[in-house]
Amino acid sequence: MLFIQYPPCSTCQKAKKWLDARSVAYTDRHIKEHNPTYEELKAWHEMSGLPLKKFFNTSGMIYRALELKDKLPNMSEEEQLRLLASDGMLVKRPLVIGDDFVLTGFREKEWEEKI
């Protein structure tokens, strides 16, 4: 399982503690140092079944500075994926990628069902 996080993020810290408390094996990846690629994001989006907007960190400063709330609806899926791949801080975190699931953000109930 791949756990993608931004270490200073309090939600990521809670999620990491949750995984560790349950002895879940994972590979830890720093999202700012190793941004997800276009190909990874495309595959994860397809596997997740989630709307692409769920992969955006809508509360982030970059999201707001770029006024993406208004721009995303007019962008193609490819444009959105390329934008996400351009900066890890645009990506919702933490991200957990398993063999057959993708989780965006940390919602304990959802994680208990999937992990």
N, C-alpha and C positions, 0 to 999 in steps of 0.2 A: 504494500500500500504506500502511496506517495502522499505526504503531508506538506503542503505548500503554505508558508506563513511569512509574516513580517514580524520578527521577534519583539519589537517595541509595542506591537498591537496588543491591547489587553484581552481582546476576544481570542486572539491566537494563543496567548498565554493560557487562558482558561481551557481552550481546546486541547492544547498540548498536555496540560495537567490531567485532563479527562482521559486522554489516550494512555498516558503513563500509569494512571491509577488502575487501569484495566489491563495493563501489560500487553497492549496492542503493539505489534511490530510494525514499524513504518520507516520510510526514508524521509528525512527532514530536508526541506529545500527552502532557502531564503529567497523570497519572491523578488526582492530588489536586486540581489546579486545574480540570480538566475531566472530571469523573466521567462514565463511560458512562451513558447514559439507559436507562430501562426498555426502550424500543423498540429501541435499539441492541443491548442485551444479548440480548433475545428473538431478534432476527434473527441475531446471531452464534451463539447457542446452536443455533438450527435449522440454520444453514449448517455448523456444525462437526461435527455428529453425535456430539458428546461428551456424557457425562452432565453435568448441570448442576453437580454437585459439583466438576468440574474447573475451574470458573470462580471458585471460592472460594479465597482465600488462607488455606489451612488452618493455616499456620504463623504467621499474623499475630496481634498482640495483641488486636485487636478480636474476631476470630473466637473466640479462647479466652475472652475476657472475657464474651462473649455466650453461651458454652457451646453453640455452634452444632453441634458434633459430635453432641450428643444431640438437638438441636432440628430440624435439617434433615430427617431422615427423616420427621418428622411434618408438615412444611410442604408446601403445594402448590407447584407450579412457579411460579405467579404470585407467591406470597408470597416465594419465594426470589429471583426476579428483582427484585422491588421492594426487597428487602433489599440486594441487590448494588448497585442503582441509588442507594441512600441514602448510600453511602460508598465512595469509590474504594479505600480501604485494605482493604476486604473482597474486592476483586477480585484474582484471580491475575495476576501480572505477570511479565515483560512479556506483552503481548497483541499479536499481529500479525494484521491482517485484510487478506487479499488479495481478489481478485475472486471466488475460488471456494474459499477455505480460511480457517480460523481456527486459530491456534496459541496455546496457553496455556502460559506458562512458557518456559524456554529449554533445549531439548534439541538440541544441535548436529546430530545425525544426522537428526532429524525436520525441522529447519529446512533442511538441505541437500537433502532430498527434495522439499520443498514450494516453496522460494524459488528 
